[in-house]
């Protein structure tokens, strides 16, 4: 993932064999972004802990970026909304 939150061509996502990663919606989302899916072996708990740690750090970084984008937009929206209310 680059600084614009886009995936590079031929990117792969590795996960455990949880039900959420086998769902139709997950596979459809991966297909929309042209991502290859990779899963660890079943009943191999050591694989899962590394992947969960990786996705926790990705989630924290992406959420920080999204919040940093949303906060100024929300402030501008509130300002415009209040401006319209005051002037009407």
N, C-alpha and C positions, 0 to 999 in steps of 0.2 A: 504494500500500500504506500502510495507516495504522499506528498504534502497536501494534495488536493483531494485526499480520501478516495482515490481511484486505484483499482488493481491493475497491475502490469499484465501484459498478455501472457497467457499460459500459466497464470497463478494457480496454486492449489491450496485447498483448505483441508487441514488434517483434524480429525475429531475422534472421539471414542465412539462406541456403538450405541449411544443413548438413543432413545426413541425420537427425541427432537431432531436428531441428525439423520434419521431415516425417513422423516416425514416428507410428504409430497411438496409442501410449501418450501421447505429447506432446499430440496433438489431443484425446484422451480427457480428460486432466488439465485442459486448457484449458476443455473443455466442462463438466466438473464444477464449475469455479470461475466459470463464465459469463464467460469471457474471450474477447475477439476476437483472432484471430491476424493478424499483419501481417509480411510478409517483404520484404527488400530485393530489388532487381533482381539477376538472375543476372549474374555476371562483373563486379560493381562492387565492387572490393576496398575502396574508400574508405568505403563504407557500413558494411562489416563491422567495421572498426576502432573506430568510434564505439560501435557496439552492444556489441562485446566489452568495451570499457572500461566501459560502463554496467553490464553484467551482472556484471563482476568486482567493482565497488563494491557492487552490491546483494548479491552473494553474501557479501562480507566483512561487511556490516552485519547480514544475516540470521543468518549463522553466529555472530556475536558474541552476538546476542540469544538464540539457541537455547542456546549454551553457558552463558550467564548464568542461564538457566532450569534447565538440566539439572544443573549442578554442585550447587546446594543440594538438589535432589531426590535425587541420588546420595549425598550425605553423609547425608541422613536415612535412606535405604534401608540403607546400611552400618551406621549406628548401630542401627537396629531389628534388623537381621540379627544383629549381634553381641550385642545385648541378649537376643535369644531363645536364642542358642547358650549364653551364659553362664548363663542362668536355667533351662535344661533339663538 
